[in-house]
Amino acid sequence: MSEPDRTRLAGLGIGPRIVIVFALVFGSMGSLGLLLMRSSLLPTFDRMERDFAQDSAKRVVRVFDQQMAGVSSLNRDWAFWDELYHHMQRPDPVFERSNIGPEAMQSSNLHAILLMDRQHRVAGFGARPFSGGAQPRAEDLAEPLRQRWANSPTELGRTECGLERVAYTLSAVCWTNIVQSNGKGPSMGAVVMARELDARTLETMAQYAGATFTLEQLGANLAPVPPGMTWQLPAFQYLPDNALQVQFAADAIAMQYLLQDLNGKPLSWVRIQMDRKLMAQGQRVIQDVLVQLAVVALATGLVLLLTVHWWLVRPIARLRADLAQISATRHWGQTLVYDRPDEIGALTHGINGLLAVLRQQVEVLETLSSTDALTGIANRRQFDERLDHELVRLGRRAEPFSLLLVDVDHFKLYNDRYGHPEGDSVLRQLGALLRASCRKQDLPARVGGEEFALLLPDTDVAGARAMADKLMRALAALALVHESSPTAPVVTVSIGIASWSELHAEGVAALFAQADKALYAAKNNGRMRACVYGTPEVPRL
């Protein structure tokens, strides 16, 4: 310090000197406190975003595996079918026409069924056009399978699946050796099935996964994701790779997963991008806290003077310890309680404000993950959790419980006629109608594109039917015009009802199957009606 500076400092009174010294000391301590806060909270924000991004990517990739699992189940049933086994021994034109003929394929949810004999020759083939109009050919499936089998023969009794572009169309393909239903005897060849992953299927997959993604064919003129880190996803049933490429930017997390064809060659990229809103909010909050701490430092320096250690250092140490505990336990709902009317209380209030913002952000994330963005009612995730809870409660105490499945009649025709924005408006109005018609303990949810569900605790069959009638009357009162509907000139719904008074051993699957069968009966009986499982019109399974 120069001589003039010493002279000026000596001319100050004791109060200003203490204020200057305290300001320097408190400035250093405040900076350290902020550094500790930043090093504890921002990594927590970052970790939360990374965990959420990885979980979203895992759900997205898993739906591709589940699509193959759906084809696999049907493929395996055929492979252990005695009639198919006999047909492969002695070809039966009637069997072939009734099962893989043009009429049979038109009513199937598959796009191609290929029968191959033991020498890998085509023994039968049935197909229907893909959504883009392309017609599958037997060799489109047979050739890549012959290449695969040459390197890796299929084990007897095992169903294998993969992805392939059949006639330039992305499809889920499964195959199984054909044996007798008891699993004995030599294989008579293999049955191969293919189902297209069209735009509507991909949209449904995105809704089920709760995350949007794009599917980009290799060779397209697209900028690749720059090299970054790799996350290892859990092993899947049919997808051979579990590596997810990840690139972090200041405002987004870009992820991509490589789909491979039946012979392990690159097929398409699945790309997922998520905005980093939580980190940006955390940065703004910490900047606000920095300003608050600067103000508190000045005010406290003028007041505390000679009691720096007792009134300042100790409370800050306690605050740091409490913040470290909150950060370690992640109990963001906790607040720091210091009943003091001075600057330490103001500091505590500022930190509590930060914790409140963090708690609100966590609650917003939880709400977004359990609410349907279009209709504002519960999504499939929240619905599944509540249904599991209700069935557990039903297992403890026998009381009536009902499930309604609601499906908009001819909704595709509505979209084709009026456009998707108007279709979205109908879904929003139906969601609002369900919410307004329910009791406090009921749960309306959107579980599919135009399919809704309603959980009715403490409601028997009569109450459930009354609720269905109430919904249809309320929808009729809205008079939403639907001139393309073969059922009525306005938007209508079909409703399937399943009601239990005690828990069944099969659990959720059985309840859904019953309600779905009732919904199917309502559609078959002319739509714009409600059917109850267990009545003459919907006999028990």
N, C-alpha and C positions, 0 to 999 in steps of 0.2 A: 504494500500500500504506500503511495507517495505521501510526502510531507503535507501537501495541501489537503489531501483526502483525510489525513489524520486530524488536521486542524479543524476541518468542517465537522467530522464525527465528534470531536471533543466539544464542539460548541452546542451539540444537541443535548436535550435533557435526558434523564434516565428512562422516562417513558418511551420516547421515540427510539432510543437505543434498543430497548427490549423489543419494541415492535419490529425494528429492522432485523435484529438477530432471530426473533421468533419467526418472522416471515421467511427468512432464509432456511431455518430448520424445518418449518412446517412445509415449505415448498418442496424440500427434498423428501420429506416423509410422504407428502401427498402424491408426489410422482411415483414413489415406490408402491404406495397403495394401489394407484391406478394400474401400474404395471402388473401387480399381482392379480388385480381384478381382470385385467385384459387377458392375462395368461391363463386364467381359470375359466372365464365365461366364454370367450371367443372359441377356444378349442372345444368347449361343450357344444356351442352352436354348430361348429363345423362337424363334430362327431354325429350330432343329431341329423344333420342334412345328409351326411354320408350313409348313415344307417338307413334313413328313409329311402335314399336313392337306390341303395343296394337291394333293399326289400322290394321296391317297386320293380326293378329289373328282374329280380328272381321270379316275381309273380308273372311278369310278361313272358319270360322264356318258358315258364312252367306251362302256360296255356297251350303252347305248341306241343309240348309233350302230352298234355291231356287230350288234345285233338287226336293224336295217334293212338292213345289209350282207348278212346271211344271206338275207333275202327278196329282195334285189336280185339276187343270183346266180341264183336260180331264175327270177325274173321275166325276166331277160335271156335265159336259155336258151329260154324260151317265145317271146319276141319274135322270135328269129331261127330259129324252127322253121317249115320249109317246109309241113308239114301244117297248122299253124295258119293260115299265110298263105293256103293254098288254101281252108281252111274259111271264112275271112272273105270270100273271093271268091264261093264257092258253099257255103252252109251245109250241113253234113253231120250229120244227127241222130246217126248212129253215133259220129262223132268227139266230138260234144258230150256224149253219154251216157257214153262211156268215159273222158273226161278231166275233165269238170266236173259229171257227174251225181251224184246223191245217194251212190251206192256209192263212186264215185271220191273224193268229198270226205271221206267218213268215214275213209278210209285215208290222207288227206293231212295234213301238218302245218300246212296253211294253213286259214284259216277262211272265206275268200271269194276267188273268182276272177271278175273282171268283164271281159267283152269289149265294147269300144266301137268303133263304126265311125268313119269319117272325119268324120261330122257330129256326133260325140259322142253318138250314140244307143246305147242298150244293145242289144248284138247277142248276148249270151249271159251267163249268170250261174249260178254254182254256189256253195253255201255249206253250212256245218254250224254248229250252235249253238255259242255261246260258252260258257265254263265256268259263267257265271251263268244259262244257259238262254235268253238272248236270241238271236233268229234274225236274222242280218244280212239287209238288203234291198239290192237293186241301187242304189236311189236314195241309200242311206246313203253309198255310195262315189261315185256318179256326180255328185251335186250339188256337193260341195266341189271335186271335180276340174274340173268345168265352170267354176266361179268362178276357180280358179287358172289354167286354160288361157286364160280370157278376158284375163287380165292378163299371163300369161307362158307362151306356147306351149312345148311340149317339143321340144327339138332332136332331129332324126332320129338314131337310133343311140345316144341317151343315155338312161340309166336314172336316174330321179329317185325319191327316197323322202322320206317324212315321217311324222309321227305324227298320228292322228286318232281321235276317239271315234266308232266305228262302232256304232250301236245302243247308245250310252252306254257303250261298252267301249273302253278304250285299246288301240289297235292300231298295228302298224307297217305302212305302206302303201307299195308301190312300183309304178311303172308305166313302160312302154317302148313306143314306137311299133313296130307289127308290120311287119317287112320280111322279105324273103327271106334265107335263111341266108348268102348272099354279100354281104348288105348293099345290094344293088341293087334297083331298081324302086321304085315309089311305096309309101308306107305304106298299109296297109289298116285302120288304126285303132290302137287301143292295148289292151294287156293289163294289167290291174290286179290286184294280189294284196294280201291283208291277212292278217296273223297277229296273234292276240291276245297282249298282254303280261299274262298271268294271274298269279295269286299265286305259282304254282310257278315260272314263268319269272322273276319278279322276285326270288324267293329264290335261284334259281340265278345270276342276275346279281349279286346281292350277294355270294355265295360266290366267284364268279370275280373280282369287283373287290376282295375282301378288306376290305370296309367295309360297314357297315349303313346303310340309308337308308330314308326314308319317302316315299311318293308321295301328294301331297295335291291333290285337285281344287280348282280355283279356285271360290270361292263357298262353300266349307265354312266353318263357324264356327270358324276357327282364328286364333290370334294371329299376325300377320305378324312376321317377323324385323325388328327395328328397323333403320333406315338405318345403314349402316356403309360399309366400303370395298369396292371391287370388284376382283377378280382376273380377269385375262384368261387363259383357258385356251387351249391350242393349238387351231388350227382343226380342225374335224371334217369327215368326208366328207359327211354328210347334215344334221346339226343346224346350223341357220343362225346360232345365237348362241353366243358363247364367253365370255359375261360371267357370273361367279360372284359373288354377293353374300355378303359375309362380315361377321360381327359377333363381336368379341372380348369375352369376359367374363373375370373373374378365374379361373373354374374350368372354362370350356368355350369351344370355338370353334364357332359356329353358321354353317352355310353353306347356301345355297339356289340352285338353278338353275331357270330358267323354261323349261319345254317349250312349244313353239308348234305349232299345228296346220298343215294344209296351206296355209292362207292367211295365215300369220304372226300369227294371233290367239293370245293366252295360253291355255294348255291345262291344265297342272298344274305344281305345284312339286315339285322333287326336293330333299328336305331331308336334310342330313347334320350330325350333331353329334358332336364329339369332346371328351372330357375332357382337361383340361390337367394331367395327373399329373406330367409331368416338371418343369414350372415349380414346382409345389408342393413337390416333393422338393428341388429346387435351393434354394428359400427356406429349408427346414428345415436343409439341409446348411450353408448360409452362416451361419445362426444358431448352429449348433453350433460352427463355426469361430470365430465371434465370441467365444464363451465361452472356447474354447481360447486364443485370442490374449490375452484379458484375463488369464488365469492365467499364460501365458508372460511377459507384460509385467511382472507383479509379481515373478516369480522371477528374471527376467533383471535387473531393476533392483537387486535385492539382491546379485547376484553380480558384475556387470560393472563397476560404479562408474566408475573412471577410464579404462577401455578401451572406452568407448561407441563411439567412431568405428571402431576397428579390429575389435572383436568383434561389433558390432551393425549399424551403418549399412551397411558393405560387404556382409555376408551378405544383408541384406534387399534390397539393390539387385540382387544376383545372383538371389535368389529371384524378384523382380519380373520380371527379364529372362527367366528360364526360363519363368515362367508366361505371359508375353506370347508367347514362342515357341510354347509348347504350345497356347495359345489361337489363335494365327495358323495353325498347321499342323493343329490338331484331332486330334493324335495322343494321344488320351486314355489310351492304354496306357502312356505314358512315366511314369517316376517321377523325383522330385528326389532326387539322391544327395549327401548331405553327411555325411561320416563324422565327426560331432562328438557328444560325449556331453552337450552343454549345451542351453540353451534354443533355440538355433537348430535343433539337431537335432529337438527336440520340435515346433517350428513346422513344420519340413519334414515330420515324420511326420503332423501334422494336415492339411497340404495334400495329402500323398499319400493320406490317407484320403478327402479330398474328391474327388480324381481317381479313386480306386478306386470310389467311389460313382457318379461320373459314368460311368466305364467299364462298371460293372454295369448302369446304366440303359440305356446304348446297346446292350449285349449283350441285355438283356431285350427292347428294342424290335425288335432284329434277329430274336430267337427268335420273338417274337409274329408277326412278318411272314412267317415261314417255317414255322410249325407250325399244324396244324389244331387249333382250340380244343376241339373235341368229342372227338376220338380221341387226341390227343397225338402223332400221327405227322406226317410231312411233309405240307404242303399243296401246292396246285397250283403255287405259285410256286417253292418249293424243288425240287419234282419236275421242273419244266421246266428249271431251272438245272442240275440234276444230269444230266438226260437230254442236254442240249446238251454238257455236259462229257464224258459217256461216248461220245457219237458223235464228238467231236473225237479222243478217245483211240483209238476204233476206226479212225478215218481214218489215224492214225499207225501203228497196229500191228494187223494182222488177228488177231482172236481172237474166240471165241464170245461173244455178248451176247444176252440174251433180255428180252422185255417181256411181263408178264402183266397183262391187264385183268380185274378181278374185279368182278362185279355181283351184288348180293343179289337172289335170285329172288323175285318177287311182293312187293317191299318195300312198295308202296303198300297192298296188301291187309293186310299186317302192321300198318301204321300205322292203317288204317281199323278193324281188329279190336281192337288193343291200345292204341292211342293213341301220339302222338308221343314222350312220355317213354320208353315201352318201346322204341320204334323207335330212339331215341338210345342206349339201353342196348345194343341189339344192335350198333349201329355201333361203340360203344366196345369191346365185347368182340371184335368182328372186328378192330378196329385193334390191340388187345393181342395177338390171336392171330397176326396178320401180323408184328408186331414180334418176338414170341417165336420164330417159325418161321424168321426170316431169319438169314443170316450177317452178320458185321460189315460186309462190303463191300456188302451188298444195301441197297436203299432202298424201304421200303413207304410209300405215300402215299395220301391221300384226294383224289381229283381231281374228285369230283362229289357229288351227294346221297348215293346208296348205291353209288357206283362207286369202286373202289380200283384202284391200280396197283402193280406190283412190278417194280423194276429189278434184273436179275440179271447182273452182270458175270461174265465167265469161266464162262458157263453155256451149254451147247449145248441142242439140242432135247430130248434125253433128260433132262438135268438139270432143264430147265424143266418138263417133264411130271411128273417126280418131285416137284418142289416143288408143283405144282398138286394132285397126288394127296395129298401130305402135308397141304396146307391143307384139302382137303375132308374128309380123315379127322379132322383136329383139330376142324373145325367140327362134324362129325357126333358127335364125342365130347362136345361141349358140350350137344348135344340141346336146343337152344333151340326150344321148342314154337311151331309155326306152323300152327294148325288151319285157317286160311283158304287155305293154299297148295294149288293143284291138283297140285303136283309131289310133295310129301312132307309128312308131319305135323310136320316140324321145319324150321328155317331152313336153306336151301341156297344155294349160289352157282353161277353159271356163269362159266367162265374162258376167255378167248381168249389164245392164245399166239402170239407172233411172235419168231423167232430169226434173227439175222444173224451171219455170220462175217466180214463185211467191210462197209464203209460203202457204202450205195447213194446214188446221185446225188440222189434226192428227199429224203433226210434224214428229219427228224422226222415230217413229214406222211405219208410212205410207211410208216414203222414203225407209226405209230398206225393208219393205214388197214388194215394187215394184221392187227394185233391186234384191231381193232374188227370186222373181217370174221369172224375166228375166234370172237369173242364172240357175234356175231350167229348164227353157225352153231350154237354150243352152245345158244343159246336156242331156235332153230328145231328142234333135234333132241331137245327134251324137257327142257332145262335140267339142273341138277345134274350137270354134266359139264364137261370141259375139251376144247377143240378146238385143233388146231395148224394155223396157216396153212401152206399148201403141201402138205398131205396130201390124199388123195382126198376127204375130207369137207369140206375148205376149199381148193379149187383156187386157184392163184395168179391175181392180177388181170391 
